[in-house]
């Protein structure tokens, strides 16, 4: 019996979970944009932080299963394998950086009451949203690379295009109120 199909299944299950947790993170980021009370913002920050923790473990699972699959049937010198690893590292780095800002602001939330204006402004900036949109876009780029198996130039282009499209989508989804600085308690910034 070959273990390859089972490890491939685990690899693909980890990919599916990456998208599941990306949805959880997006929901948390959207809730942050609407939070008027500190407890609402704290709950949303918890969703984002939980998703980020899961993403770290999933990245390790993807690396481990991908390494096993590569060792079993492929060569470490293939561009698509190395670019897939680079894309995974990039998406984990971008997500971790965005999650760090959310955790930093969550620590500044009061025990009760409203969200302080300076914390609300920091939580509603477009850059974390852009970063959180980049992670699933990069994951799709890595999936494309793994399916098409391009050379170096095309693979690098796919990763750059995926990151750019993800950032663009995140910036486009950023609320106009956050971009203009008009932040108010309970403002619908979705």
PASEBA-1860 file (N, C-alpha, C; in nm, 3 decimals):
! residues 190
1> XXXXXXXX> 0.084/-0.118/0.000/0.000/0.000/0.000/0.088/0.124/0.000 ~ 0.056/0.218/-0.085/0.131/0.342/-0.094/0.071/0.447/0.000 ~ 0.159/0.516/0.069/0.115/0.623/0.158/0.092/0.754/0.083 ~ 0.137/0.763/-0.040/0.130/0.890/-0.115/-0.012/0.947/-0.121 ~ -0.114/0.868/-0.159/-0.249/0.927/-0.166/-0.299/0.977/-0.030 ~ -0.261/0.910/0.078/-0.305/0.952/0.211/-0.239/1.082/0.252 ~ -0.111/1.093/0.226/-0.040/1.218/0.259/-0.090/1.331/0.170 ~ -0.117/1.301/0.044/-0.174/1.402/-0.047/-0.309/1.448/0.005
9> XXXXXXXX> -0.391/1.356/0.053/-0.520/1.395/0.112/-0.500/1.488/0.231 ~ -0.406/1.455/0.321/-0.380/1.541/0.436/-0.332/1.678/0.392 ~ -0.250/1.682/0.288/-0.201/1.808/0.233/-0.318/1.893/0.182 ~ -0.406/1.830/0.105/-0.522/1.902/0.050/-0.622/1.941/0.160 ~ -0.635/1.857/0.263/-0.722/1.894/0.376/-0.666/2.017/0.447 ~ -0.534/2.026/0.461/-0.474/2.145/0.522/-0.500/2.268/0.436 ~ -0.496/2.252/0.304/-0.527/2.364/0.214/-0.671/2.410/0.236 ~ -0.764/2.315/0.244/-0.905/2.351/0.268/-0.920/2.424/0.400
17> XXXXXXXX> -0.848/2.379/0.503/-0.856/2.445/0.633/-0.796/2.585/0.631 ~ -0.695/2.606/0.547/-0.639/2.741/0.532/-0.750/2.837/0.487 ~ -0.829/2.795/0.390/-0.937/2.881/0.342/-1.047/2.895/0.448 ~ -1.073/2.791/0.524/-1.171/2.799/0.631/-1.129/2.905/0.733 ~ -1.004/2.898/0.777/-0.957/2.995/0.876/-0.940/3.134/0.816 ~ -0.913/3.144/0.688/-0.910/3.275/0.623/-1.048/3.340/0.632 ~ -1.154/3.260/0.616/-1.290/3.313/0.630/-1.314/3.361/0.773 ~ -1.267/3.285/0.872/-1.281/3.326/1.012/-1.210/3.459/1.036
25> XXXXXXXX> -1.089/3.471/0.983/-1.013/3.596/1.000/-1.086/3.712/0.932 ~ -1.137/3.689/0.811/-1.213/3.795/0.742/-1.334/3.837/0.823 ~ -1.404/3.740/0.882/-1.521/3.773/0.964/-1.478/3.857/1.084 ~ -1.367/3.823/1.145/-1.316/3.901/1.258/-1.278/4.041/1.218 ~ -1.212/4.056/1.104/-1.173/4.188/1.056/-1.297/4.272/1.025 ~ -1.398/4.211/0.966/-1.522/4.284/0.938/-1.593/4.325/1.067 ~ -1.594/4.237/1.166/-1.654/4.272/1.295/-1.578/4.387/1.362 ~ -1.446/4.387/1.346/-1.367/4.497/1.401/-1.411/4.630/1.342
33> XXXXXXXX> -1.440/4.629/1.214/-1.482/4.752/1.147/-1.613/4.806/1.197 ~ -1.695/4.722/1.258/-1.826/4.764/1.306/-1.834/4.775/1.458 ~ -1.730/4.732/1.528/-1.736/4.727/1.675/-1.746/4.867/1.735 ~ -1.848/4.886/1.818/-1.865/5.013/1.889/-1.826/5.000/2.035 ~ -1.830/4.879/2.087/-1.798/4.856/2.228/-1.670/4.774/2.238 ~ -1.601/4.792/2.350/-1.473/4.724/2.371/-1.490/4.572/2.371 ~ -1.599/4.521/2.429/-1.617/4.376/2.431/-1.642/4.320/2.291 ~ -1.711/4.396/2.206/-1.730/4.354/2.067/-1.595/4.350/1.993
41> XXXXXXXX> -1.517/4.453/2.012/-1.385/4.459/1.947/-1.294/4.348/1.999 ~ -1.300/4.321/2.128/-1.217/4.215/2.186/-1.256/4.079/2.127 ~ -1.386/4.053/2.113/-1.432/3.927/2.054/-1.384/3.914/1.909 ~ -1.392/4.024/1.835/-1.346/4.022/1.696/-1.195/3.999/1.690 ~ -1.120/4.063/1.779/-0.975/4.042/1.785/-0.944/3.897/1.819 ~ -1.026/3.837/1.904/-1.009/3.695/1.937/-1.029/3.605/1.817 ~ -1.127/3.639/1.733/-1.148/3.561/1.610/-1.025/3.569/1.521 ~ -0.973/3.690/1.504/-0.855/3.709/1.419/-0.736/3.634/1.478
49> XXXXXXXX> -0.714/3.649/1.607/-0.599/3.583/1.672/-0.611/3.431/1.663 ~ -0.731/3.379/1.684/-0.751/3.234/1.674/-0.724/3.184/1.534 ~ -0.771/3.258/1.436/-0.744/3.221/1.297/-0.596/3.225/1.265 ~ -0.527/3.327/1.316/-0.383/3.339/1.290/-0.305/3.224/1.354 ~ -0.344/3.185/1.476/-0.277/3.071/1.541/-0.297/2.943/1.458 ~ -0.420/2.922/1.412/-0.448/2.803/1.331/-0.368/2.807/1.201 ~ -0.357/2.925/1.142/-0.282/2.936/1.016/-0.136/2.897/1.036 ~ -0.078/2.931/1.150/0.061/2.893/1.176/0.077/2.742/1.179
57> XXXXXXXX> -0.015/2.674/1.247/-0.009/2.528/1.253/-0.036/2.466/1.116 ~ -0.128/2.525/1.042/-0.157/2.473/0.909/-0.039/2.492/0.814 ~ 0.033/2.602/0.829/0.153/2.623/0.746/0.255/2.512/0.774 ~ 0.271/2.477/0.901/0.362/2.368/0.935/0.313/2.235/0.876 ~ 0.182/2.211/0.883/0.127/2.088/0.826/0.148/2.084/0.675 ~ 0.129/2.198/0.609/0.152/2.203/0.464/0.299/2.179/0.431 ~ 0.388/2.239/0.508/0.531/2.216/0.484/0.569/2.070/0.506 ~ 0.519/2.011/0.614/0.555/1.872/0.646/0.501/1.776/0.541
65> XXXXXXXX> 0.372/1.789/0.507/0.315/1.697/0.409/0.373/1.723/0.270 ~ 0.396/1.851/0.238/0.457/1.883/0.109/0.598/1.828/0.097 ~ 0.673/1.835/0.206/0.809/1.780/0.205/0.806/1.629/0.187 ~ 0.713/1.563/0.253/0.701/1.417/0.238/0.667/1.382/0.093 ~ 0.569/1.454/0.035/0.529/1.428/-0.103/0.643/1.454/-0.201 ~ 0.717/1.562/-0.176/0.831/1.594/-0.263/0.937/1.486/-0.255 ~ 0.969/1.445/-0.135/1.072/1.342/-0.117/1.029/1.210/-0.180 ~ 0.899/1.180/-0.173/0.849/1.052/-0.223/0.840/1.046/-0.375
73> XXXXXXXX> 0.810/1.157/-0.440/0.780/1.147/-0.583/0.838/1.257/-0.672 ~ 0.897/1.360/-0.614/0.940/1.472/-0.694/1.086/1.504/-0.666 ~ 1.130/1.617/-0.714/1.267/1.662/-0.691/1.264/1.800/-0.626 ~ 1.352/1.820/-0.531/1.359/1.949/-0.461/1.408/2.061/-0.553 ~ 1.459/2.029/-0.668/1.511/2.133/-0.759/1.404/2.189/-0.853 ~ 1.284/2.137/-0.848/1.179/2.187/-0.937/1.134/2.326/-0.892 ~ 1.125/2.420/-0.987/1.086/2.558/-0.951/0.952/2.565/-0.881 ~ 0.853/2.489/-0.925/0.720/2.500/-0.866/0.718/2.457/-0.720
81> XXXXXXXX> 0.805/2.366/-0.683/0.811/2.324/-0.544/0.873/2.435/-0.458 ~ 0.983/2.490/-0.503/1.049/2.596/-0.427/0.965/2.723/-0.422 ~ 0.895/2.754/-0.533/0.808/2.872/-0.534/0.686/2.852/-0.444 ~ 0.637/2.730/-0.437/0.524/2.702/-0.347/0.566/2.722/-0.202 ~ 0.684/2.679/-0.167/0.734/2.700/-0.031/0.752/2.850/-0.005 ~ 0.809/2.922/-0.102/0.827/3.067/-0.086/0.692/3.136/-0.070 ~ 0.591/3.095/-0.148/0.458/3.154/-0.136/0.395/3.126/-0.001 ~ 0.415/3.005/0.050/0.362/2.971/0.182/0.428/3.055/0.291
89> XXXXXXXX> 0.559/3.072/0.281/0.630/3.155/0.379/0.582/3.300/0.369 ~ 0.561/3.349/0.248/0.515/3.487/0.229/0.376/3.506/0.288 ~ 0.284/3.414/0.261/0.148/3.431/0.312/0.146/3.421/0.464 ~ 0.229/3.336/0.521/0.235/3.327/0.667/0.295/3.455/0.726 ~ 0.397/3.510/0.662/0.458/3.634/0.710/0.364/3.753/0.704 ~ 0.292/3.766/0.593/0.197/3.876/0.577/0.085/3.863/0.681 ~ 0.031/3.743/0.697/-0.076/3.723/0.793/-0.030/3.748/0.936 ~ 0.090/3.703/0.968/0.143/3.724/1.103/0.164/3.872/1.133
97> XXXXXXXX> 0.212/3.947/1.035/0.234/4.091/1.055/0.101/4.163/1.078 ~ -0.001/4.128/1.001/-0.132/4.190/1.018/-0.193/4.150/1.153 ~ -0.178/4.024/1.189/-0.230/3.977/1.317/-0.162/4.043/1.434 ~ -0.034/4.075/1.419/0.040/4.142/1.526/-0.019/4.280/1.555 ~ -0.057/4.353/1.449/-0.117/4.484/1.471/-0.251/4.471/1.543 ~ -0.330/4.371/1.505/-0.459/4.351/1.571/-0.437/4.318/1.719 ~ -0.342/4.230/1.749/-0.315/4.195/1.890/-0.264/4.316/1.969 ~ -0.182/4.398/1.906/-0.130/4.517/1.974/-0.244/4.612/2.011
105> XXXXXXXX> -0.339/4.630/1.920/-0.452/4.719/1.949/-0.550/4.655/2.047 ~ -0.566/4.524/2.040/-0.655/4.456/2.134/-0.606/4.475/2.277 ~ -0.476/4.478/2.296/-0.420/4.499/2.430/-0.451/4.638/2.483 ~ -0.481/4.733/2.393/-0.511/4.870/2.433/-0.660/4.893/2.461 ~ -0.743/4.791/2.441/-0.886/4.805/2.464/-0.916/4.811/2.614 ~ -1.007/4.899/2.654/-1.044/4.904/2.797/-1.127/4.782/2.835 ~ -1.143/4.761/2.965/-1.220/4.646/3.014/-1.367/4.655/2.973 ~ -1.420/4.775/2.966/-1.560/4.793/2.926/-1.575/4.930/2.862
113> XXXXXXXX> -1.694/4.955/2.811/-1.721/5.084/2.747/-1.695/5.079/2.598 ~ -1.679/5.197/2.542/-1.658/5.209/2.398/-1.513/5.185/2.359 ~ -1.494/5.178/2.231/-1.359/5.162/2.175/-1.296/5.301/2.168 ~ -1.180/5.322/2.231/-1.116/5.452/2.222/-1.090/5.491/2.076 ~ -1.105/5.619/2.046/-1.093/5.668/1.908/-0.961/5.627/1.845 ~ -0.850/5.640/1.918/-0.719/5.607/1.860/-0.705/5.457/1.832 ~ -0.766/5.373/1.916/-0.763/5.229/1.892/-0.853/5.195/1.773 ~ -0.972/5.256/1.769/-1.063/5.233/1.656/-0.998/5.272/1.525
121> XXXXXXXX> -0.929/5.386/1.525/-0.862/5.430/1.402/-0.754/5.331/1.360 ~ -0.678/5.280/1.457/-0.573/5.184/1.424/-0.631/5.051/1.376 ~ -0.742/5.008/1.435/-0.804/4.882/1.395/-0.871/4.889/1.258 ~ -0.910/5.009/1.216/-0.985/5.025/1.092/-0.900/5.076/0.976 ~ -0.770/5.078/0.992/-0.687/5.122/0.880/-0.694/5.018/0.769 ~ -0.676/5.060/0.646/-0.689/4.966/0.534/-0.575/4.864/0.522 ~ -0.458/4.892/0.576/-0.345/4.802/0.554/-0.363/4.663/0.615 ~ -0.412/4.649/0.739/-0.434/4.513/0.788/-0.537/4.438/0.705
129> XXXXXXXX> -0.639/4.509/0.660/-0.740/4.446/0.576/-0.677/4.397/0.446 ~ -0.592/4.480/0.386/-0.523/4.440/0.263/-0.437/4.316/0.288 ~ -0.368/4.315/0.401/-0.282/4.200/0.433/-0.366/4.074/0.453 ~ -0.482/4.088/0.519/-0.566/3.971/0.540/-0.628/3.921/0.410 ~ -0.644/4.006/0.313/-0.692/3.962/0.182/-0.578/3.900/0.101 ~ -0.457/3.942/0.127/-0.343/3.887/0.053/-0.320/3.740/0.086 ~ -0.348/3.697/0.208/-0.317/3.559/0.245/-0.396/3.456/0.164 ~ -0.528/3.467/0.150/-0.595/3.368/0.065/-0.560/3.385/-0.082
137> XXXXXXXX> -0.531/3.509/-0.125/-0.491/3.529/-0.265/-0.357/3.459/-0.291 ~ -0.264/3.472/-0.199/-0.137/3.401/-0.213/-0.157/3.249/-0.209 ~ -0.249/3.204/-0.124/-0.279/3.060/-0.119/-0.332/3.011/-0.254 ~ -0.418/3.091/-0.317/-0.465/3.054/-0.451/-0.351/3.055/-0.552 ~ -0.261/3.151/-0.540/-0.144/3.155/-0.628/-0.057/3.033/-0.611 ~ -0.036/2.991/-0.487/0.043/2.870/-0.461/-0.027/2.748/-0.520 ~ -0.160/2.741/-0.505/-0.234/2.629/-0.563/-0.219/2.626/-0.714 ~ -0.226/2.743/-0.778/-0.208/2.750/-0.922/-0.070/2.700/-0.962
145> XXXXXXXX> 0.030/2.742/-0.889/0.167/2.698/-0.917/0.179/2.546/-0.903 ~ 0.117/2.491/-0.801/0.127/2.347/-0.779/0.053/2.266/-0.886 ~ -0.052/2.322/-0.941/-0.127/2.251/-1.045/-0.060/2.266/-1.182 ~ -0.022/2.390/-1.217/0.034/2.417/-1.350/0.181/2.380/-1.359 ~ 0.253/2.391/-1.246/0.395/2.360/-1.237/0.479/2.443/-1.335 ~ 0.470/2.577/-1.326/0.543/2.663/-1.421/0.692/2.669/-1.387 ~ 0.765/2.735/-1.476/0.906/2.763/-1.451/0.919/2.881/-1.355 ~ 1.045/2.923/-1.336/1.073/3.030/-1.240/1.001/3.160/-1.271
153> XXXXXXXX> 1.015/3.209/-1.393/0.961/3.340/-1.428/0.808/3.344/-1.415 ~ 0.741/3.246/-1.471/0.594/3.243/-1.464/0.548/3.224/-1.319 ~ 0.617/3.140/-1.244/0.580/3.116/-1.105/0.596/3.239/-1.018 ~ 0.706/3.312/-1.038/0.725/3.437/-0.963/0.617/3.537/-1.001 ~ 0.585/3.542/-1.130/0.478/3.631/-1.176/0.345/3.598/-1.112 ~ 0.315/3.469/-1.098/0.190/3.427/-1.034/0.185/3.476/-0.889 ~ 0.295/3.459/-0.816/0.297/3.501/-0.675/0.282/3.653/-0.662 ~ 0.352/3.726/-0.748/0.342/3.873/-0.743/0.201/3.918/-0.779
161> XXXXXXXX> 0.143/3.859/-0.882/0.007/3.895/-0.923/-0.094/3.859/-0.814 ~ -0.079/3.743/-0.752/-0.171/3.702/-0.646/-0.162/3.799/-0.528 ~ -0.041/3.834/-0.488/-0.024/3.928/-0.376/-0.084/4.064/-0.411 ~ -0.059/4.112/-0.532/-0.111/4.242/-0.573/-0.263/4.242/-0.579 ~ -0.322/4.137/-0.635/-0.468/4.130/-0.643/-0.531/4.120/-0.504 ~ -0.468/4.044/-0.415/-0.519/4.035/-0.278/-0.513/4.169/-0.207 ~ -0.400/4.238/-0.219/-0.387/4.370/-0.156/-0.488/4.468/-0.216 ~ -0.502/4.466/-0.346/-0.599/4.553/-0.413/-0.741/4.526/-0.363
169> XXXXXXXX> -0.778/4.399/-0.354/-0.913/4.365/-0.306/-0.932/4.411/-0.162 ~ -0.830/4.394/-0.079/-0.840/4.439/0.059/-0.853/4.589/0.071 ~ -0.776/4.661/-0.009/-0.783/4.807/-0.005/-0.917/4.856/-0.059 ~ -0.968/4.788/-0.162/-1.098/4.826/-0.218/-1.211/4.798/-0.120 ~ -1.193/4.699/-0.035/-1.299/4.665/0.060/-1.290/4.750/0.185 ~ -1.180/4.826/0.200/-1.164/4.909/0.320/-1.274/5.014/0.321 ~ -1.333/5.034/0.435/-1.442/5.130/0.445/-1.397/5.272/0.412 ~ -1.485/5.345/0.346/-1.453/5.483/0.311/-1.434/5.567/0.437
177> XXXXXXXX> -1.507/5.536/0.541/-1.494/5.613/0.664/-1.355/5.598/0.724 ~ -1.298/5.477/0.715/-1.164/5.456/0.769/-1.061/5.531/0.686 ~ -1.080/5.531/0.556/-0.984/5.598/0.469/-0.987/5.749/0.489 ~ -1.105/5.804/0.519/-1.115/5.948/0.534/-1.093/5.994/0.677 ~ -1.081/5.898/0.770/-1.058/5.933/0.909/-1.185/5.957/0.987 ~ -1.302/5.943/0.925/-1.429/5.965/0.994/-1.469/5.836/1.064 ~ -1.422/5.819/1.184/-1.449/5.698/1.260/-1.546/5.734/1.371 ~ -1.656/5.665/1.374/-1.753/5.690/1.482/-1.799/5.561/1.542
185> XXXXXX> -1.843/5.567/1.664/-1.890/5.448/1.732/-2.011/5.393/1.657 ~ -2.004/5.266/1.624/-2.115/5.199/1.559/-2.126/5.229/1.410 ~ -2.030/5.300/1.351/-2.038/5.329/1.208/-2.026/5.200/1.130 ~ -2.109/5.183/1.031/-2.103/5.062/0.950/-1.989/5.078/0.850 ~ -1.881/5.008/0.877/-1.762/5.020/0.793/-1.743/4.896/0.710 ~ -1.846/4.822/0.689/-1.836/4.697/0.613/-1.854/4.722/0.467
END
